[in-house]
Amino acid sequence: MKLLRRCHWLLLAVCLAALAPPAIAGEPAGTDAPAEQLARRQVLLMLRVPAAHYRPDASYGNDYANAPGRTARRHIADTLARTHGLSLHDEWPMPALGVECFVLDAPDAGTASREARALAADPRVESAQAMQVFHALAAPPPDPLSAAQPATAAWHLADLHAQATGKGVRIAVIDSGVAIDHPDLRGQVALSRNFVDSRGDVAEAHGTAVAGIIAARAGNGVGIVGIAPQARLLALRACWQRDAGSAACSSFTLARALQFAIDARAQVLNLSLSGPDDRLLARLLDAAMQHGISVVGAFDDQARDGGFPASHPGVLAVDGLGRTRAPPVVLHAPGTGIPAPLPDGGWGLVSGASFATAQVSGLVALLLQQRPRLQPLQMRAVLEPSPGLPLALERPRAIDACAVMQRSAGHCVCSCAAASAAR
């Protein structure tokens, strides 16, 4: 009876949350938010930094004013900007790539694209590109009574948690702001940083839902349980709220968050977003994977190649079941009617590849708890529905979480747990 009352309470909370969407702090609603308008007319300029500039104990934030050569590089960037009719807007070191990144403002998007190509040809420039905008892959909310937590049954979550809970695994959630004081997330976030603007902690819908699906607290008597409830979250705000369910990001905000995640020794990167191919971000993803970080990205079935970063080699691309045209190499996870925390402290139902991706990031954390040395390429082999079968012959189908954990643990998981309970 106690369990029934708890389920009834959760259902009521979901309904109330869905009927009364919260007011979201952040950028103004709509696709033309100021941050997005500005990003579309910016250029990213990379200048080389001598290797001796970096030390293992260095801090690569805005406090690097006395770093060797920094003044000279800033002067070069400012000169290049004025020569090309641009203005210097911001800068950030990217030690994982041996470069310093400068953001230059252009009058319009066309000028930004044209001058980026011209800058790339300058011998003083390591690389240059137009700023790009990425978006979260959230679908409109379904009927609030359409489902409870799908992974509980589909993935036999209680059995998985008897084997692993993601304890101590560091997951970087690069997304919009996370409500760190939500009842299901209190104490789950090891640190939070804002790479969009100068505000402190910002609570936004998409990032909060993604973080909760990954690592909501277990056994606290409210809400949901995360796939990896004992993982440690790095809440890195690189996106801003567009409306009640989606978010947008730029190349620069994402690059800053990726560099921070690498420096912070994250073990999993969750990227529930999609956009165009991006050279700077691709290089940072390669650097992350070379550091042994597993990268999980959302597959966009509206994009020709699934969108970036899902299309990037080595990224674990994930789509929700039910509406995909994804190729066999893409991993499938439940993607509709998923209860998730909301910024106002309640819960609602969410759908989309973003949230399927969050579940796979949680599953990756469970595997890393069991096998901490598991590398990104090995992770894919463990997660494949039918390991060893050529991908061209493998029909797209859902991840069998019990089989995945069994391959990792080396012994049966779900069936053994059921048999043990029966005895």
N, C-alpha and C positions, 0 to 999 in steps of 0.2 A: 504493500500500500504506500509506503514511503517513497518508493521508486516511482509509482504511478503519479503521486502528487508532484514530485519533482519534474517529471516529464510534462505534466499538465501546466506547471508554472512556466517552464521553458517555452512551451507553445504559445502561452498567453503573452509572454514577453516579446516573442518574435512577431506576433500579430500587432501588438501595440507599437512596436518599433517601426514596423512596415507602414502602419497607418499614419504615423507622425514623424516624417523624416526630419532629422536635426538640421539646424543651421550650421554650416561648415565654415570654420575659419580658414583663411587662405586667400589665394588670388580670386578675383571676381569670376563669377560663373561665365560659361560660354567659351567657345574655341578661340576667341580673339582676346584673351586675357593679356594685360600689359606685358607680363614676362614672356609670353609666347610671341607677341608682336615684335618685341625687342630681339628675341633669339633669331627670328627669321631674317634679320638684317645684320647679323654679326659674323665675324670671321675668326677662326682659331688659328693662331700663328705659333709655331713651335720653334724655339731656338735651342741649339745644343748646349749642354752643361757639362764641363769636364767631370770625369768620374771621381776625381779627388774631392769634389764638392760634397759628396755624400759619405756619411759615417753610419754605422749600425745604430748608434745611440742618438742620431739626429732627429729633430722634430721638423717636419715639413709642413708648417702652417704659415700663417701670416707673420710669424715672428722670425723670419729668416732674413731680416733687413741687412745683417752684416755678412751674409753669405758671399764668398768670393765671386766676383764677376757679376753680381746681381745688378749693380748700378749700370754697368756697361751694357748688359743685355736689355735692360729697360730702355736705355738710350737708343739702342739699335731698333727696338720694337717701336718706340715713339717716332723715330726718323722714318722707318718704313711706313708707319701708319699715315703720317703727314704726306709722304711722297705719293701715296696711293689714294689720297682724299679720304682717309679714315681717321678715327680717333681712338686712343687707347682707353679701354674701359675697365679691364680687370686682369689679373694674372694669378697663376698658381703653379707650383713646381710639380712635375711628374717624374719623380726619381725612378720609378719602375721602368721608364723609357729613356732616362738620361736627358730629359728635355725640360725647359720651362715653357709653360703655355700662357700666351697672352690673348685676351679677348679684345677685338677691335670692332668698333661700331661703324657701319656704313649707312648712307642715306636711305637705302632700300635693299630689298632682297636680291634684285638683279645685279646691283653694284657689288654686293657682298660675294656673290657667286663668281663674277668676272674678276674681281680683284684678288680673290683667293687663288685663282689659277695663275695670275700674274705673280703673286708673292711666292708661290711654290717654285717658280723658275729662278728666284734670286739665290745666288750661291751662299748667302749668309743665313738662309732659312733652312731648317731641317725638314719641315713640311708645313703645309697650310691647307685649310679646308673651310668651306662655308659651314656655319653652325646648322645643326639639324634638330628637328623636334620629334620626340617620341611620344607615344600615347599608351595608356593602360588598356588592357583588353577585357573590359567588363561588359557584360550583356545587360539589357534592362531586367529589373528584378521580376521573378516569376510570381505566381500566386503565393501568398505567404504561407499557405498550408500545404504546398506541393511536396515538401520533403523535410525530413530531419537530417541529421548529419550522415551523408552517404557512406563515408569511409568506415563508419562504425560497423556496418554490416558487410559491405563489399570487401573491405580489407581486414576484417576480423581484428579490429583495432585493440581490443582487450588482450587478445592472444599475442599480438605484436608487442604490446607494452609489457607483457610478462617476460619478454626477451630483452627489450631495449626501450629506452625513453628519450634517446638523444642527449643523455646527461653530459653536460659540459661542452657540447659541440657548438661552435660559434657560427651563427648564420647571419649574414649581412642582408637585411631587407632594404634594398635600394628602391625607394618608392616614394609616395607622398607621406605626409606626417603620420606618426603613430600615436594614438592616445595611450600614453604609458601608464596613466592612472586608471584605466578601465579595469573593472573587477577581474576580468579574465587575463589581463596583461600585467597587473601589478606585481612587480618583482621579477618579471620575465625579461625585461630589457636591460642588458648590461650597460649600454650607453646609447645616447642619441645625439645626432649632429644634424645641423641644417645647412645644406649647401645651396639653397635657393635664395635666401635673404638673411637678414641679421636678427630675425626674431628667435626666441627660445623654442621650447617645445611647441609644436603645432599639431593639433589633432585633426586628421582628415580621414575621409571614409575609406578610400581604396587601400591606403597603407595600413590602417587599423585592421581592416578585414583580412588582408594578407598575413599580417603578423599574428593575428588570432588563430587563423587556420593552421599556421605552422606550429605555434607554441603556446596556445591558451593553457592556463593552469588546470591541472587535474585535481579532482577531489576537493574543490573549494565550495561545492554545493550550489554553484550557479553556472549558467551559460554552457559552453561547450568544452571539449578537451582537444588540445592540439595534437597533431600527428606526432610531434616531438616535444612533449610538455616540459621536459627538463633541459631543453636546449637553451643557449644564451643568445639573445637577439641583439644585433647591432642595428638600431633603427636609423638609417641614413636617408634623410629627406633630400632627394634629388629631383622630385616632381612636385607640382603644385596642383591644387584641386581645380578641376574644370567645372564640374557640376556635382550632383549628389552621388554619382557612382564612378566617375572616371577622373583621370589625371593626365598631365602632360609634363614632359621633361625636355631638356636641351642636351646637346653633346657635352657642353662644358660642365653643367651640374652633374651629369652622369659620370663624366671623367673624374671630377673631384671626388665623388663618392667611391668610385672604383679604386682610385689610388689610396684613399683612406682605408678601405676594406683590406687591401693588400698589406698596407703597413700594420693594420690591427690584427693580422694573422687570422682573418676569417677562414673558415673551412668550407663554407657553402655560400654561394652568391645567389640570391633569388631576384630574378629580373622579370617581373610580371608586366612586361611592356613590349612594345614593338615599334619599329620605324625603319628608315632607309639604312642601307649599308653605310658604315661610318668608320673611316680609317683609324682615327685616334682611339675610338672605343674598341675596335677590333684588336689593336696592338695591346691595349690594357687587358683585354680578356685573355689574350695569349700569355701575357705576363702572369696573370692570375693563375691560369692553368699550369704554367711552368712552376709555380709555387705550390702546386698540389691542391688548388682550390677547385672544387666542383661547381660548375656554373649551370644553373637551371633557368631556361628562358621560355616565355610563352609563344606558342605557335599561332600566327595570325592566318586563318584560312581565307582571308580576303586579299592577302598579299600573294604575289606570284610564287615566291620562294619561301613563303612562311614568315617573311619579315626578319629583320635583324633585332636582337641577337640570336634568335632561334636558328637562323640559317648558317651561323658561323660554325666552322669545324670545331668539334670538341664540346660544344654546348649541348646539354640535354634538353631537347625541344619537347614541349608538353602541350597537348591539346585536351580539351574536355570532350567527353563522348557525346554523340548525338547529332552533330552538325558539321563534322569535319570532312575535308577532302585531303587530309594529311597523308603523306607517303608512309611506308612501313617503318622508316627510321624514327618517326616521331612516336614518343611515348604517350599513352592515353591514360587519363585519370578522371574520376568523377568531376563533372564541371557544371552541374545544374542543381539549384535548390540547396545550397550549402549554408547552414547557419553560421553567422560570423558576427563578431563584435562591431558595434557602431561607435562613433566618437562621442555620442551623448551618454554613454554608459550602458546602453541597451544592446539588443541583438536584432539582426534582420537576415533575410535570405539573399544570397548573392549567386550569380552565375557568370561563367566565362572562363576562357583559357587562363586568365590571371590567377584564378583561385584553384584550378586544377594544378597549375604550376606550383602554387604554395604547398599543396599536399605532397607533391613529389619532392620538394625541398625538405619537408619534414621526414619523408621516408629515407632520403639520402642521409640525414642526420642519424637516423636509427642505425643504418649500415655503418656509418663512421664511428659510432660508439662501439660497435662490435669489432670493427677492423679499422683502426685509426690511420693506418698506412695505405688504405685503399686510394689509388690514384684515379684521376678523372676518366681515363680510358678504361680502366678496370671497372669503374662504377657503371659505365654503359653496359658492359658485358653482363654484370650482375642483374641489371634492371630489364634487359631485353626479355620480352615474353617467351621466346624460344631460343635460348642461347645456343649458338652453333649452327643454326639454320640460316642459310644465306638470306640477306635482307630482301632480295628481290622476290623470294618465295614466301616471305612472312606476311600474312594478312594483318593489317592494322587491328589491334584489339587491346583491351584494357590490361594494365599492369596487374599481375597476380601477386599481390603484396606478400601473401603467405609463402608462395614459391620463392620470391625474391629473398625473404628472410631465411628461408631454408637453405638456399644456395650460399648465403653469407655465413650462417651459423654452422652449417655442416650437419644438421640434424633436423627432423621434422618439427614444425612449429605449431600451426593451427590445429591440425588433426590430433597431434599428440596431446595438446592442451585439453581438447575436448574429451579425449579418451581418459585422460588422467582425472578430469572432473567427474566423469561418469563412474569411475572406479571409486 
